[in-house]
């Protein structure tokens, strides 16, 4: 009798243990918050200053060769600003949807291949709230890089931003969302005087994105070609006004399908153990009766 009760207790505890481990993994597998979007924006300045952003060359390099564990993201943006007036000092603002500590430790700003100093903070700390609200209501939650540069009258200057980042475990199956986007915002291009020539590339190595983001859609603007180990997605504007607001790539995961598989396996194991337990109890009772 004691042997039978011990075996029954062991089977019941094993059933709870399996289901308990499943619940724990769902709750604690990913304790660190991961943003749904990795967002950068085009540079801007005070709308009252008549400077021209005449050229922008932006490149995202996405390394998703180890997609299940992390995605490497490198950003380089070269912006050429022309000064047609006698005001030589200009404040340049670059928005990022990444926290201040990460930007401070991973970003550089250069002019003529020489690093320059910059400030990092939110628009309230930096005193640019009015500027930011001119473009979008979600910008105030971003981190901003602010720097002051000098451009002689009727001359141009190129400012370069470089950033290297790593997004660990971007598509953890237990996240509440099932997507991860890398986006570039073009809304701020409207603040500059005149037309702009701009080229934005997403060079993706490894796993390719599940979808392309372009809002609003601009037919035939996007060009994508195969490159060694991946694919390059390019948008380009030549001496014109940019009406597109944001572009980028998106990865998705079969979250629901994966969860259903895990739940199904867990239930299947639990049912199997339960049935085995019932059969064991029934057979034990029959043997007891036969002995009597």
Secondary structure by P-SEA (a helix, b strand, c coil): caaaaaaaaaaaaaaaaaaaaaaaaacccccbbbbccbbbbcccccccccccccbbbbbbbbbccccccbbbbbbbbbbbbbbcccccbbbbbbbbcccaaaaaaccccccccbbbbbcccccccccaaaaaaacccccccbbbbbbbbbbcccbbbbbbbbbbbbbcccccccccccccccccccccccccccbbbbbbbbbccccccccccccccccccbbbbbcccbbbbbbbbccccccccccbbbbbcaaaaaaaaaaaaaaaaaaaaaaaaaaaaaaaaaaaaaac
